């Protein structure tokens, strides 16, 4: 896997959190070494959320070391995106140049929000806010209080007749809400909307949690998907 890819970037976010509570210095040292090897650059696809995710670690490193190089590439690329917003719609089947699938809400929005908190520039959180609610309106089921992975699942049903909500996909979203709220000003105009969304999802997660404490791949069909979904359960527990 690429050291700038979303797979490794998700790991880095966990290691960063661990480094803050551990007495061991090698977590920070290892993450700093990765950042230096990457020259603190995001992935090559400027609009693609997956290539933004590594920026979460870079910005956490910046808060520790205050080295401007750690945020320079993020700031340059996000400024470019603000000035050249992609014109595709919010349908996943068009492309991934906007946040058109549930995972994307973990990959990119926390970076925008953290950059805004660090720089004091409101334009970054404002951009995130606008995009967040567009995709939420598109993918969030207001009856079930869960996110579809993308529009391909709107009409699909599981073997038990229930709607299909991917466990890890909803884990991505509720974890993203936690990370966004951590860096969102208390007086931000739409903060209450994020809190309400978090609470709706959290209540739903508590309602459908299995007796073993974990969640399943298809959240509303644990009978036909009996194996516990470890990564999704990890993200949900992290958020809660």
MOHUUR-V67963 format. One record per residue. N is the residue number from 1. RES is the residue in one letter. D_FIRST is the distance of its C-alpha to the first C-alpha in whole Angstrom. Layout:
BEGIN
n=N res=RES d_first=D_FIRST
n=N res=RES d_first=D_FIRST
END
This chain:
BEGIN
n=1 res=X d_first=0
n=2 res=X d_first=4
n=3 res=X d_first=6
n=4 res=X d_first=8
n=5 res=X d_first=7
n=6 res=X d_first=9
n=7 res=X d_first=7
n=8 res=X d_first=7
n=9 res=X d_first=10
n=10 res=X d_first=12
n=11 res=X d_first=12
n=12 res=X d_first=13
n=13 res=X d_first=16
n=14 res=X d_first=17
n=15 res=X d_first=17
n=16 res=X d_first=19
n=17 res=X d_first=21
n=18 res=X d_first=22
n=19 res=X d_first=22
n=20 res=X d_first=25
n=21 res=X d_first=27
n=22 res=X d_first=26
n=23 res=X d_first=29
n=24 res=X d_first=26
n=25 res=X d_first=25
n=26 res=X d_first=22
n=27 res=X d_first=19
n=28 res=X d_first=21
n=29 res=X d_first=20
n=30 res=X d_first=17
n=31 res=X d_first=16
n=32 res=X d_first=18
n=33 res=X d_first=17
n=34 res=X d_first=13
n=35 res=X d_first=15
n=36 res=X d_first=17
n=37 res=X d_first=15
n=38 res=X d_first=13
n=39 res=X d_first=17
n=40 res=X d_first=17
n=41 res=X d_first=16
n=42 res=X d_first=15
n=43 res=X d_first=12
n=44 res=X d_first=14
n=45 res=X d_first=16
n=46 res=X d_first=19
n=47 res=X d_first=20
n=48 res=X d_first=17
n=49 res=X d_first=16
n=50 res=X d_first=13
n=51 res=X d_first=13
n=52 res=X d_first=15
n=53 res=X d_first=14
n=54 res=X d_first=13
n=55 res=X d_first=16
n=56 res=X d_first=18
n=57 res=X d_first=17
n=58 res=X d_first=18
n=59 res=X d_first=21
n=60 res=X d_first=22
n=61 res=X d_first=21
n=62 res=X d_first=24
n=63 res=X d_first=26
n=64 res=X d_first=26
n=65 res=X d_first=27
n=66 res=X d_first=28
n=67 res=X d_first=26
n=68 res=X d_first=27
n=69 res=X d_first=24
n=70 res=X d_first=22
n=71 res=X d_first=23
n=72 res=X d_first=24
n=73 res=X d_first=21
n=74 res=X d_first=21
n=75 res=X d_first=25
n=76 res=X d_first=25
n=77 res=X d_first=23
n=78 res=X d_first=24
n=79 res=X d_first=28
n=80 res=X d_first=27
n=81 res=X d_first=26
n=82 res=X d_first=29
n=83 res=X d_first=31
n=84 res=X d_first=29
n=85 res=X d_first=29
n=86 res=X d_first=27
n=87 res=X d_first=30
n=88 res=X d_first=28
n=89 res=X d_first=29
n=90 res=X d_first=28
n=91 res=X d_first=27
n=92 res=X d_first=24
n=93 res=X d_first=25
n=94 res=X d_first=26
n=95 res=X d_first=22
n=96 res=X d_first=20
n=97 res=X d_first=21
n=98 res=X d_first=23
n=99 res=X d_first=22
n=100 res=X d_first=23
n=101 res=X d_first=21
n=102 res=X d_first=21
n=103 res=X d_first=18
n=104 res=X d_first=18
n=105 res=X d_first=21
n=106 res=X d_first=19
n=107 res=X d_first=16
n=108 res=X d_first=19
n=109 res=X d_first=22
n=110 res=X d_first=22
n=111 res=X d_first=21
n=112 res=X d_first=24
n=113 res=X d_first=26
n=114 res=X d_first=25
n=115 res=X d_first=26
n=116 res=X d_first=29
n=117 res=X d_first=30
n=118 res=X d_first=29
n=119 res=X d_first=31
n=120 res=X d_first=34
n=121 res=X d_first=33
n=122 res=X d_first=34
n=123 res=X d_first=32
n=124 res=X d_first=29
n=125 res=X d_first=30
n=126 res=X d_first=32
n=127 res=X d_first=29
n=128 res=X d_first=27
n=129 res=X d_first=30
n=130 res=X d_first=31
n=131 res=X d_first=28
n=132 res=X d_first=28
n=133 res=X d_first=31
n=134 res=X d_first=31
n=135 res=X d_first=28
n=136 res=X d_first=29
n=137 res=X d_first=32
n=138 res=X d_first=31
n=139 res=X d_first=28
n=140 res=X d_first=30
n=141 res=X d_first=33
n=142 res=X d_first=36
n=143 res=X d_first=38
n=144 res=X d_first=35
n=145 res=X d_first=33
n=146 res=X d_first=30
n=147 res=X d_first=27
n=148 res=X d_first=26
n=149 res=X d_first=23
n=150 res=X d_first=24
n=151 res=X d_first=28
n=152 res=X d_first=27
n=153 res=X d_first=28
n=154 res=X d_first=31
n=155 res=X d_first=33
n=156 res=X d_first=32
n=157 res=X d_first=33
n=158 res=X d_first=32
n=159 res=X d_first=34
n=160 res=X d_first=36
n=161 res=X d_first=37
n=162 res=X d_first=35
n=163 res=X d_first=32
n=164 res=X d_first=29
n=165 res=X d_first=27
n=166 res=X d_first=23
n=167 res=X d_first=23
n=168 res=X d_first=19
n=169 res=X d_first=20
n=170 res=X d_first=23
n=171 res=X d_first=22
n=172 res=X d_first=19
n=173 res=X d_first=23
n=174 res=X d_first=25
n=175 res=X d_first=22
n=176 res=X d_first=22
n=177 res=X d_first=26
n=178 res=X d_first=26
n=179 res=X d_first=24
n=180 res=X d_first=26
n=181 res=X d_first=29
n=182 res=X d_first=29
n=183 res=X d_first=29
n=184 res=X d_first=31
n=185 res=X d_first=35
n=186 res=X d_first=37
n=187 res=X d_first=39
n=188 res=X d_first=37
n=189 res=X d_first=39
n=190 res=X d_first=36
n=191 res=X d_first=35
n=192 res=X d_first=37
n=193 res=X d_first=36
n=194 res=X d_first=32
n=195 res=X d_first=34
n=196 res=X d_first=36
n=197 res=X d_first=33
n=198 res=X d_first=31
n=199 res=X d_first=34
n=200 res=X d_first=35
n=201 res=X d_first=31
n=202 res=X d_first=32
n=203 res=X d_first=35
n=204 res=X d_first=33
n=205 res=X d_first=31
n=206 res=X d_first=34
n=207 res=X d_first=36
n=208 res=X d_first=33
n=209 res=X d_first=32
n=210 res=X d_first=32
n=211 res=X d_first=35
n=212 res=X d_first=32
n=213 res=X d_first=30
n=214 res=X d_first=27
n=215 res=X d_first=27
n=216 res=X d_first=26
n=217 res=X d_first=23
n=218 res=X d_first=26
n=219 res=X d_first=28
n=220 res=X d_first=32
n=221 res=X d_first=32
n=222 res=X d_first=31
n=223 res=X d_first=33
n=224 res=X d_first=31
n=225 res=X d_first=28
n=226 res=X d_first=29
n=227 res=X d_first=26
n=228 res=X d_first=25
n=229 res=X d_first=22
n=230 res=X d_first=20
n=231 res=X d_first=17
n=232 res=X d_first=20
n=233 res=X d_first=23
n=234 res=X d_first=21
n=235 res=X d_first=21
n=236 res=X d_first=24
n=237 res=X d_first=25
n=238 res=X d_first=24
n=239 res=X d_first=26
n=240 res=X d_first=29
END
